[in-house]
């Protein structure tokens, strides 16, 4: 100590003031760091977790898409007030109860709201009726639930105990939809209209109209009233991705069967509201005995298909009025002829195959010239000035959606053939000057992040991942980066953010609009991986993130994963919620990117799990990236 004092005195005598000031600054900084470590619980919290260094990534956050010109759309039950700070130290959970607890879908199982409906004429009972407030119960597992059968074996067979619904087996036993064989449900690839099998039916369609070119010209299709989605499942072999949809329980659990099989599907209905898709996006729409009265309510159901069908796209209708000549069927056919002519659809093929099943193929016009030449302007063209592309709780149109044109007023051009369309400039990209550069930078960002970090860093068993959801999809870059994997991605565009869903479809990917302040229209346990990139910062002023976390837990399969990339402040709020759900945390850390691998525990119980501390904002922890895993054998 004496020698140190002498050294300081010597420095003063020699007037080496800069060195003295530097020494004092270093001592002061050391004291401050010691005080911060003593007072802040974050250091202990982080050090309690295993720390790993992930591979270096070229970037951390994706370029932001341009903002919408139109105002964001709000849900009927959403709020806009900023909630007070919440403390999650004593969160506790209860199991959902009731007859539908195991398969509970909050916005489709709101029986009180359904009972109070004034009308049920137009499938209102099958539409969304979300409870307020959103439920916070945890969905129990079915008795005997086990790890799902992996893809591609799951296309043909699934565990019966995972989806224990036998009624469809009996109801469709003569049509080869599904059979029960021991512990399995088996899907032979048949159907009401697929008497010679779905593979034969798919080939029959392309032989009838070769320009369809499965997997090249026709990439993104919609299968209406899809049954158990075998049509979409077998089209995957052709590089076609089909969004299969049907109402909940029209045939018992048909969409649940589809998702358990690993086939893209969603719950929806053509009732009184638009489907949650943009205008002019599907290459082809298919209906095989889908039991929709297309001419009902002034033709609104078919006008809705016309809205979402791409200009020059095809509608394939395989139904009895096409090939049965009795009076009732002919009346339906004549009505369909009049309706399709009024919306300028042209019949390009009509035929019957060797099994006696017939189909007709319509083509939507590519320009508005036909509309202008109609003698009777019915249905009229919609007023573009009072119209939004985004569809969320929007009443069905009784008018025809305008056909898209480019900035020069030229007619819409079909996207590049697949797979080139995935990475080429989408026709509906924003017209802002830098939109194209942002799009390509976004694609480059996600390609690097997925290959360098997601596939190499977090402890995710990608071989077990089949059904994936991107909860804030942007341009679909995350899905595009995973295109060579044996999985599919449901791209979700939040209704309160930029509307980029048309771009996603132009790229040959699928998705929907959704408001994350409400429950998603899917069964529990249907996704293997949920991905969220900077989603939660858009929700904090509108809804409680606890309810969003509960919804994520509902959708996630046991054995599944969650990746969350957001600000440190938001991760602070999410950490104790996930821990209260018994999800443990592993930490991956580098200078500008932190990754947390969260493991959902064996027991999913309604008991309390205490948070061990909060992460504090730090200049070296700018972003957080979580991955969450559910134990495949969790029980109650």
N, C-alpha and C positions, 0 to 999 in steps of 0.2 A: 504494500500500500504506500510505504514511504518512497519507494523507487518511482511509483506512478506519480506521486505529488511532485517529486523532483523533476520528472520528465515534463510535466505540465508547466512547472515554473520555467524550465529551460525553453519550452516552446513559446511562452509569453515573452521572455527576454529576447528571443530571436524573432519575435513578432510574426510568428507563423499562424496568423489568425484564421485563414481559410481552413487549415487543418483542424483547428480548435472548434470552429463552427460545425464542421462535418462530424466531428466526434460527438459533440453535444446533440446534434440532430439524430445520430444513430442511437444514442442512449435513450432519447425521448421516444423514438419509434419503437424500440424494444419494450419500454414500459407500457406503451399504449397497446401493443400486441398482447402482452401478458394480461393486462386488464380485460381486454376483449375476450380472451380465452377463458378467463375466470368467470365472466358474467354471462356469456352466451352459451345456450344449450346446444347450438348447432354443431360445435366441434365434436362433442361427445356423440351426438346423433350420427354424424357421418362416420366417425371412426368406429362406431359399433357395427358398421356394415362392412362386408368384404369388398375391398376396392380392387378393381381391375382396370387395366388400360386397354381400351378398344383400339382397333386399327385406325389409322389417321383417316379422317374424312376431309374432302376438299371444301366442304361448306357446311353450315349449320342450319340455316333456315331458308326455305324456298323463296324465290321472288314472288311478291304479292301480285295476284291478278289485278287488272284495272278495276276501279270501283264502278258499280252500276250507275246508270243515269236514273233509272227508276227507283223509287223508295223501296226499302225492304218490306217484305210481306209479314204480317203478324198473324199468329194463330188466334182463334176465338178465345182461348183460355189463357193466353200468354199475358205476362205482366211486364211493365217497363220500369217499375220502381227499383231503386238500388237497395238490395237487402243489407241489413246490418251485419257486421263481422260475426262469424259463427265460430264456436269452439267445439271441437269434435272429441274432446278428451273422454267423454262419457257416452258416446254413441252406443245404443243398444238396438237389437233387431228382433223382429218377430217373423215367423213364417206366415206366408199367405195361407188362408184357409178357404174352405168352400169346395163345391163340386169341381170347379175348374182350376184349383190352385196349382196343380202340377203343370198345366199348360196355359197359365194365366197370361192374357194379353190385355193390359189395362184399358186401352182405347177401343177395343173390340168386345170386351166382356163387361162393359158398364151396363148391367142389366136394368138398373134404375132409370138411366137415361133412355134406354131402348124401350122400356115399358111406357115411358111418358111421351113417346113419339106420336105426333098427330096424324102421320101418314106412314104407310109401309108399302105403298103401291110401287115405288121405284127403288126398291132395295135399300131404303134408308136404314133398316135395322142392321145391314151389313157394313155400313159406313162407320167412320171414326166418331166416337163419342167419348172424349177423354174425361176422366174424373178430375175434379178439383177439390182439394189439392191432389197432386200425383201421389200414388201409394208408395209407401216405404217398406213394404214387406218383402221378404226374400222367398223366391219360388223354390219349393222343395223338389227333390228328384223323384222320378218314378221308382217304384219298388223294383229292384233287380237291374237298375241302370248300369251300363258298362261302357267302356271306351268304344266309340263308334267304329264300325268296320271301315278300314282305310280305302281310299280311292286307288284304283278304279273298281275294285271289287264291290264297293258300296253302291255302284250304279245298278247292280243286279240283285243285291241282297243286303238287308240291314237287320239288326237285332230287334226282335218283336218287343222285348221289354223296354226298349228305349222309346218306342212309339206304340204303346199297347192299345191299338184301336182295331178291333176285328170286324167292324160293321162293313167297311168297304170291301173286305175280302169276300164276305157273303154276298153283298149287293152286286158286285161285278165279277162273280166267280166264273161266268160263262164268257167273259170278254178278255181274259188274259191280262187284266190290269195288274193284279197282285194276288199272290197266294201265300198261305202260311205253311211253312215246312219246318217242323220242329221248333227250334229257338229263333228261327229267322222268318222275315217276310221276304218273299222272292218276287222279283219283277221280271216277267218273261219277255217284256218288250212288245206286248200286245196292246189293244185298245179297241174302243167301240168302232172306230174307223180304220183300224190297222189289222184287218183280218189275216193278212199274210205277214204280219210283223211290221214294226215301225221302220226297220231298215229298208224293207221293200217299199214302204210308203214314201220315204224320203227320196229314194232313187226314182220312184214313179213321178214325183213332182218335178225333179230336174229333167227327166226325160220328156215330160209334157212341155216344159218351157226351159230349154237349155240356157237362155240368157240369165236365168236366176244365178247360176254359177255359185253353188254353195261354197262358202269360205273364201271367195274372191270378190265377186260383185255384191253378194248378199252375206253380210257379216253379222249385223246386229238385228235380231228379230224379236217380235213379241208373240207369245203363245197365249191366246185368250181362252180361259176356261180349260186349263191345261191338264186336268186329271192329276195323275201322279208324275207328270212332267217327263215321261219317257221320250216324247218327241224332242224336247230340248236336250235331254241326256244323250241321245244318240247323235244329235247334230254336232255335239262337241268333237266327235271324230272327224267332222268335216271342217273344223276350224270356224264353226259358227257358234256364237254365244247368244242364247235365247233367254229372254226374261219371261219366265213362266208365271202367270198369275191367275188367281181364282179367289172367290170370297171364302171367308172362314167357315168351315164346316158345311159347305154346300154338298160336298161328299166328305165324309168324316176324315179330317186331318190330311187331306191330299197334299197341301202345301208343306205340311210338316214332314210327310213322307219324302217329298222332293228334296227338301233341305237336308234331311238325315242322309239321303242318298248322295249328297254333294252336288246337287244340280241347282243352278241359279233360279230363284223363285221368290215371290213376294205375295202378300195378302192384299188384295184390292178388289174393287167392284165397279162396274159401270152403272152407277145409280143416278144421283142428282148432281154429282160433282166431277170435275175433271180428274183424270188419272194424274199421278204426280210426276209427269214427264213434260218436257218442253214441246213446242210445236215442231213438226217436220223433222223427226229424228230417226224413226225406225226404217230400216231398209225393206223390211217385209213383216207383215202381220199375218198370223195363222189362226184359224178357228176350225177345229174338227168337232162337230156336234157340241158346241160350247153352250148351247141352250140360251143364247141371247136373242131377243127379238129386236133385230136391227132397225125395224121400222117403227118401233114404239115411240110414243111421245114426239111425234113429228120427225122421227128419224134421228133423234139426238144421239143414241148409242153409236150409229154408224158415222155421224158427223164428228164424234169424238175420235174415232179411229182415223178419220180423214185428217184431223188436226195433228195427230202425232206421227202419221205416215209421211215419209220423205217424198218430196216431189219425184215422180218417176218410180216410186216404190210399188210393191205388189201386196195385194190382199188375197190370201188363199182361203176359200170357204169350202169346206167339205161337210155337207149336210144332206139330209134326206130330201129336201125340196129340189135338189139338183137332179136327182135320178129316180124319184118316185112320182108317178103321174096321177095319183088320186086327187080329188077335188081340193082337199085341205092343203096338201103340199103344193099344188099348183097355184093356189091363192097366195101362199107365202112367197113363192118364186116370182110371181107377177109383181107383188109389192116390192120385192128386192130389185127387180129390173127398173121399175119407175124411180126408186130412190137413188140407185147408183147412177142412172142417167142424169138425174137432177144435180149431182155433185161432180159430173164430168168424168166418172170412172169408166174406163173402157174394158170390155171383156177381151182378154188376149188368149184365153184358152178355156175350154170346157170339155171334159172327158170323163170316161168311166173305165176303171181298171178291170183286170181279170176276175177280181173277187166281187165285182158288182158295185163297188164303192166309187162314187163320182165326186168330182171337185170342179170348181170354177175359179179362175185366176183373173183378178181385176188389176188395172194399172192406174195410178193417180197421175193427173196431168203434170207437166213440168213448167207450164206457163199459165197465165190467167186468161189467155185468149178465148178458151172455151167458156169460161164464166161470163165473159162479156157478150158472147154470141147467144146466150140462152134467151129464149122467148119469154120465159117466166123466171124472174129473178128470185127464185125460191129453192133452196135457202139463200138468203142474201150474203154478200161478203161482209165480214166483220170490220168494224171501224178500227183501223190500226192505231189511231191517235189515243184511243181509250182502252188499250189492250196491253197486258203484260205477258211476256213469254213464260214466266214462272207460274206454275200451277200448284196452289196450295189452298184448300178449302174454297176453290173457285167454282161457281155454278157452271154446269154444262152449257156449252154454246148451242144456239139454234142458228148460228151463222157459220160460214166457211172461213177458216183462218187464212189470211193472205199468204201467198207463196213468197218465200224469201227471195230477195234480190241483193246483189252486191252493191258497193258504194257508188258504182257507175250506173246502177239501174238495170244491170244485166240479169238474166234468169239464173237461178241457182245451178251450180255444178255439182255433180255427184262426187263424193270423196274418191281418193285414189283407191285402187284395189288393195285388199288385204294381202300381206301385212304392211305394205308401204304406207297406208293411211295412218298407221299408229304414230309414225314419226314425221310425217309431212305436215305442212301448214293446213290446219283445219279450215274448211270453207266458212264456218261461222265464227272465226276468231274475231275478237274486238277490232274495230277499225282504227283505234288510236295509233299514232305514228310508231310507238315503240312496242306495240302488242306482240308483233312477231318475234322480236328480240327477247322479250320477257318469256314467251312460250318456249323458245328453244333453250333459254337459260334454265327454266323450270325443269324441262326434260333432262338436261345435263345434270342438274343438281340432284334429282331423285335417282338417276342412274348411279351416280357416285355414292350417294348416301346408302342406298340399298345394298350395292355390291361391297362397299368398303366397311360398312358398319352393321347394318341389319342382318346381313347373311353371315357375317364373320364374328361380330361382337357378342350381343346378348345370347344367353343360353336358350335359344329357341330351336326346338326340333322341327325343322321345316318339313320333314317328311310326314309329319302328322297334321300339317295345316292344309285344309281344303277350302273351307268357306271363309272368306276374308271380307271385312268391311272397312272402308276408309271413311271416317266420320266427317271429315272436312276435306274433300277430295281435290279442290282447286281445278287444275287442268287434267287431273287423272295421272299425274306423273308417277306416283307411287305404284299404281296398278300397271302402268306401262313398263316400269322397271322390273316387275315380277312376271312379265308375260311368258317367259320360258319355264316358269315353275308349274307344277301340276296342281294349280289352284285357280280360283276365280275371285274377282273383287267386285263387291257392291259399292259403287262410288256414291257417296251421299253429299249433296250440296245443301248446306243450311240455308233456310229461307231468309235469314237476316244478313246474308253475306253476298259477295259477288256471284252473279248467275253465270256459271261456266259450264253448266250441264250439257248444253248443245255441243260445245267443243268436245266434251268427253265422248258423246255419241259419234261425232264426226271422226274421232280417232279409232272407232271400232270397239269401244268399251260400253258398259252399261251403268246405269245409276238412277237415283230418284232424288226428289226434293224431300226435305224433312225439317221439322223444328225440334231441336233437341231439348226444348222445355217440355216436350211430350214424349210418350212412349212410342217406340217404333212398331210398325205393323209387321211383326214376325213372331213366331213361337219362341218360347224359352229354349236355351241350349242349341242354338242354330249356327253360331259362328265360332270358328277355331281361333281367329285372330281379329282383334279390333285395333284400328290405327287412328290416332288423333294427332294432327299437327296444328297446334295453336288454335284449337277449337274453343277452349274454356274461357278465353278472354272475351269472347263475344257473348257469353252466356251470363256472366256474373251480374250484369245489370238487369237481367230479365227473369232468371229463375235460379233455384237453389242447386248448386253443383252436387249436393248429396243425392238429389233425385236423379241426376244424370248418372252418377256412379251406380246407383241401384239398378237403373235401366241397363247399364253395361254389364252388371253382374247377371241380370236376367237373360240377356242375349248370349252371353259367353258360355261355351260348352265347358264342362269339366275337362281339364287337360288343355284348355285354350290359353291364349296369350293376349296381352294388351300392350301396345306401344303408345306412349303419350309423350309428345314433344311440346313443351310450353315454357313460359317464363318461370323463374325461380319462385316468385311470389305465388303463382298458381300452384306449383308443385308443393309448396308449403301447405296450402289448403287441402290438397288432394291426399297427401301422405297419411294423415291420421284417419281419413275416411277409408282408404284401402286397408290400412292396418286393422281397423275395427271390423272389416269383413274377413279378417284372418289371412290377408295377403302379406307374406313376408317380402323383404326388399334386399336385393343385391345392387351394389353401386359400381358403375363404370365411370371413370373420370379421366378427362384430359383438360387441357387449358381452357378451351371454349366449348366443350361438349361434355355433359354428364349423362350417363346412362344408368338407369335403375332397372334391374330385373326383379320383378315382383312375383312371388310364388303364392298362388292361392292354396291355402292349407288343406289338409285331408278333411278336416271337420268344418262344415259351414253351419255354424250354430248362431242363434240369436243372442249370444252373450257379448260381454264388453271386452274389447281389446284396447289397452291403453296406448296412446302415442308416447314415444320415448323422447320427443323433442321436435323442434321445427328447424328446417333449413332456413338460413338467413341469406338475403341477397349479398352477393360477393362478386367483385369485378372479375374473378377468375371462374365464376360459375354463371355464365350468361344464359345458358339454355339447359333445359332438363329433358331427358329422353327416357321414358319408362317403358319397360316391357313387363306384362303381367301374365302369370301363368296359373291356371287352375289345376288342382290335383285331379287326375282322372278317376280316382277312386273315392272321392269325397262322399261322405254319407251324412245323414242327419241324426 
